[in-house]
């Protein structure tokens, strides 16, 4: 089922999510989120973006196959970042909850992570490149942080009018 995506301005995007205790509760949520993500041609979608304050996000890199990125679909439950690489890289990011705004954001090139899968099994791995960036972006959503928070004060000020327009036109209360 395609779910409505919560848009910038909704207070839920600024709240911290909670760990998931029972995997049975979220299987259909994860499936619906993946379907919603694909329908929106996005790369990642976190629980708060669909009105669920749960530590869960999905990624789908298939829209980037033409850029040489290997196609990957994955569900991350109760994710943690254990370690960040020292090397930061800039990449032009956008967000399904902040439509029409794309900005260069600096993030660590690689991260060591831990998460549960849909079987509720723990995994630890090192992610790099595009998948590491998507993971960090979606992980931030679980903490109530948006990619625009990582911009300089000057860039945020320059975006203020656009952000206010998004907030006024598209506000969805989950």
C-alpha positions in Angstrom: 0.0 0.0 0.0 1.3 3.4 -0.9 1.5 5.6 2.1 1.4 9.4 2.3 4.8 11.0 2.8 5.0 13.6 5.6 6.3 16.9 4.3 8.5 19.5 5.9 6.7 21.5 8.5 5.2 18.5 10.3 6.4 18.2 13.9 6.9 14.4 13.5 9.9 15.0 11.3 11.7 16.6 14.3 10.9 13.9 16.8 13.2 11.0 17.9 12.0 7.5 16.9 11.7 4.5 19.2 13.3 1.1 19.0 11.2 -1.8 17.7 10.7 -4.6 20.1 8.6 -7.0 18.1 9.4 -7.7 14.5 5.9 -8.9 13.6 4.5 -5.5 14.1 6.6 -3.9 11.3 6.7 -6.4 8.5 3.8 -4.9 6.7 5.0 -1.4 7.5 8.4 -2.1 6.0 6.7 -3.6 2.9 4.4 -0.6 2.5 7.4 1.8 3.0 9.4 0.0 0.3 6.4 0.2 -2.1 6.0 3.9 -1.2 9.7 4.6 -1.8 9.7 2.9 -5.2 6.5 4.8 -6.2 8.2 8.1 -5.3 11.4 7.1 -7.1 13.3 7.8 -3.9 16.5 6.2 -2.5 15.5 6.0 1.2 12.5 6.4 3.4 12.4 6.5 7.2 9.6 5.7 9.6 8.9 9.3 10.6 8.4 10.2 6.9 5.3 8.1 6.9 4.1 9.1 10.3 5.7 6.2 12.3 8.1 7.1 15.1 9.8 3.7 14.8 13.5 3.1 14.3 13.1 1.7 10.8 14.1 2.8 7.3 14.3 1.3 3.8 16.6 1.9 0.9 16.4 1.2 -2.8 19.4 2.1 -5.0 17.9 0.9 -8.3 17.2 4.5 -9.5 21.0 4.9 -9.5 21.8 1.9 -11.6 22.4 4.1 -14.7 25.1 5.8 -12.7 26.9 2.5 -12.0 25.5 2.0 -8.5 24.6 -1.6 -7.7 20.9 -2.1 -7.2 20.1 -2.9 -3.6 16.9 -3.1 -1.6 17.3 -3.3 2.2 15.3 -2.8 5.4 17.1 -1.5 8.5 15.5 -2.0 11.9 16.9 -0.4 15.1 20.0 0.8 13.2 23.1 2.2 14.9 26.2 3.9 13.5 29.2 2.4 15.4 32.0 4.3 13.6 32.5 7.0 11.0 35.4 7.2 8.5 37.6 10.3 8.8 37.2 11.1 5.1 34.2 13.4 4.4 32.7 13.8 0.9 30.1 16.2 -0.5 27.1 15.0 -2.4 24.0 16.7 -3.7 21.2 15.5 -1.5 17.4 15.8 -1.6 14.6 14.4 0.5 11.1 13.1 -0.2 9.9 15.2 2.7 11.5 18.4 1.4 10.4 18.3 -2.3 12.3 20.4 -4.8 15.3 21.3 -2.7 18.7 19.8 -3.4 21.9 20.9 -1.6 25.5 19.7 -1.3 26.0 18.0 2.1 29.2 16.8 3.6 29.1 13.3 5.3 31.7 10.6 6.2 32.5 8.5 3.1 32.0 5.2 5.1 30.3 4.1 8.2 30.4 0.9 10.3 26.8 0.0 11.2 24.7 -2.4 13.1 21.0 -3.2 12.5 18.3 -5.8 12.5 16.8 -7.3 9.4 13.1 -8.3 8.9 13.9 -11.7 10.6 15.1 -9.6 13.5 18.7 -10.9 13.1 21.6 -8.5 13.9 24.0 -7.6 11.2 27.2 -5.5 11.4 28.9 -4.2 8.3 30.8 -1.3 6.8 29.0 0.7 4.2 30.6 3.1 1.8 29.8 5.4 -1.0 26.2 5.9 -2.0 24.7 3.3 0.4 26.7 4.9 3.3 25.3 8.3 2.4 21.7 7.1 2.2 22.1 5.2 5.5 23.3 8.4 7.2 20.5 10.5 5.7 17.8 8.1 6.8 19.4 7.5 10.2 19.3 11.2 10.8 15.5 11.1 10.2 15.2 8.7 13.1 16.9 11.3 15.3 14.7 14.2 14.1 17.4 15.7 11.9 16.9 16.8 8.3 19.7 17.2 5.7 19.0 21.0 5.7 20.3 21.1 9.3 23.7 20.1 8.0 23.9 23.2 5.8 25.7 26.4 6.7 23.6 29.1 8.4 23.9 31.2 5.2 22.6 28.4 3.0 19.6 27.8 5.4 18.8 31.5 5.3 18.9 31.5 1.5 16.5 28.5 1.5 14.1 30.0 4.1 11.5 31.3 1.6 11.4 27.9 -0.3 11.1 26.0 2.9 8.2 28.2 4.1 6.4 27.7 0.8 6.8 23.9 1.2 5.5 24.1 4.8 2.5 26.2 3.8 1.5 24.2 0.6 2.2 20.6 1.6 1.7 20.3 5.3 0.4 16.8 6.1 -0.5 15.9 9.7 0.0 12.1 10.1 
